[in-house]
Amino acid sequence: MMTVRVACFILMVTVTPYGWQTWIFAAGAAVLPYLAVVVANVGNGDEVVVAERPSREIDAGPTAATTPTEPDDKVIRIQESPPREER
């Protein structure tokens, strides 16, 4: 379709004397891009997309223990001191 459009555009410019055929070529050059897009976007409509229910691929991991298994002496605690007064 785009080749026909280019041909219409070239014929519109080159065919002389300008008359009714010039308007036909101009209309073809203007309308063919729209028709090409419409034809390209039209599907055959036979495709039916069926949604599939997702399945769980992996099992849930073990649950967290309620008591810590490591001693508390490995925990680093940072505490800020209050700001000093400047004199």
N, C-alpha and C positions, 0 to 999 in steps of 0.2 A: 504494500500500500504506500509505503513511503517513497518507493521508486516512482510510482505513478504520480505522487504529489510533486516530486521534483520535476518530472516531465511536464506536468500541468503548469508549474511555475515558469519553466523555461519557455514553453509554448506561449504562455500568456505574454511574455516579454518580446518574443521574437516574431510572432505572427503579425503581419501587417496587411492591410490596414486594420486598425483597432475597431472592433465591432462587437456583435453579439457573441462571437466565439471567444473573445477575450474575457467576457464575463463568465462564460462557462468554465474556462480554464482557471480563472480567479476563484470561482466557487469551489472547484475541485481542489485547488491548493489550500483553501481555507478549511474545508469540511473534512478532508481525508485524515488529518491527524486525530480529530475527535473520533472518527469511525474506527481508526486503527486501535486507539486505546480501548474503546468499548468492546471491540472484537477480541482483543487480547485479554481483557478481564472477564469475559464470559466463560464460565465453566460448563461442563456438560451436566452438572447438577445431580449426577448419579452417585456421587460420593456421600456416604453416610458415615459420620464420625461417631463412634460409640465410645463413651467415656468408660475407662476401666477403673475399677476400684483399686486403690493402691494397696500393696501387700507389704507386710512387715518383713524387711530383709534380714535384720539381725535381732537377736533377743536382747532384752534389757539386761544391763550389767548388774553386778551384785549391789545390794543396798549398802549404804554407809553404816558403819558401826556406831553405836550410841556412845561408847566410851573410847577415848583416844588410845591408840595402841602404842604410841611413842611417849616417852617421858616428857614432862613440861620443861625440863632444863634446856631443850633445844629451841625453845621459843624465844625470840629476841623481842624485847619490849622497849619501845622508845617513848620517852616522856619529855615534854618540853618544860623548861623551867619558866617561871613568870618573868616578864621583862624587868630589868633593873632600872631604878630611877636614876636619871642623870642629873648631876648638880652643876 
